[in-house]
Structure formats: structure tokens, C-alpha cells
Amino acid sequence: MSVPGGTRSTPGTMPLGQAPGPARPPGRTAGAGDRRPAPAGRSSRPRLTGRGATLLMVAVFLVGNLIAGSTHVPWLAGLSYAAGCLLAVGYARREALLLVVTTPPLIFLLSLLGAELITAGGSTVLATAEGTMLTLAAVAPWLFACTAGCLVVAMTRGLPRCIRDLRAALNGRPDAPEGAGGSGPTQL
């Protein structure tokens, strides 16, 4: 099959630059106005699963801790904690918010231990323990403030619903009704 312009395409394929769908009026080119809006109720932002958000935090925390350790600027570790937490809470799916809110301190500790092991000099165990304790002491205000900030952001994104769903699942009611949270005694 011959296509204007001298290019050939095989049957069942489209030439480059042409998308299947309704034809455009003559003289009109593809542009920003051709994009379809996102369906109602859905965000156009990509959403991360719990694993994806956890891996995002590990990467941001580890890179931040390595940079903070090599430059001897401990507040960079706190800044990486803030960035990793807020990115993970902002891009996580609603179902993963409970995991994303509860795991950052542990992930930060593990990434800090890894960064200290990578950059440790001399006695590895002593240098790692000393560097970890000093860094944790320096970034403690960042850890508390950013964890509280992430909780606030997660509450606005649907964390209470995740907690109700978890409570319903623990009570043996996999499909709890919308208004069932908080009414009556719960059995754990």
C-alpha cells in the first residue's frame, strides 16, 4: 500500500505520525487541544502502589543520606526525608496511604545505616554506630515535623478510610459500608 509522501506501510499498521481515530479537518495539525481530558473523578497524575512509594522513599532517602554524609551537612538528610515522605504521600494510591505513612521512619533508619556503612572509615561497626546516632540526633526535628506533615496530607487524601477498611477487614467484614466506621464496639 502506498502512502502519500513515498513511504510504504505494511498492511495493518499505521505510518509514523498518524494515530488511529477520527480524521482531523484539513489544515489542522495535532496540538495540545487534541488531548482528551481525564475522566471525571480520576486524577491525571500517576499513582504509585505501596511498593512503588516505598522504593521511591528508599531511593530519595539513600541519595540524600549519601550526599549529606559526603558534604558533612546533616540537614540535607532531613531535607531528603521531607522530600521523600511528601512525594510518596502525594503520589501513592489511596489504598497504600497507611503503609506510606507508617514506614518512613524505618526506611530512613535503614537507608541511613546503609549510607553510613558505605561511607564508614576505620572500624566499620563503631563508625557506623557513631554516624547513625549523630545524624539521627541532628535530623530529629525534621523527622518529627515531616512525619506530622505527612499525616496531615494523608488525612486529606483518605487515610481515615484506609483505617476503617483495615478495621473492617480485621473484624471479618471485608466490605464494610461507608458509614460503618466508628459506630459501635469493635472487636480486635
ABEGO torsion letter per residue (X at the ends): XBBBGGBBBBBGBBBBGBBBEBBBBBGBBBBAAABBBBBBGBBABBBBBAAAAAAAAAAAAAAAAAAAAAAGBAAAAAAAAAAAAAAAAAABBAAAAAAAAAAAAAAAAAAAAAAAAAABBEBAAAAAAAAAAAAAAAAAAAAAAAAAAAAAAAAAAGAAAAAAAAAAAAAGBABBBAAABGBEBBBX
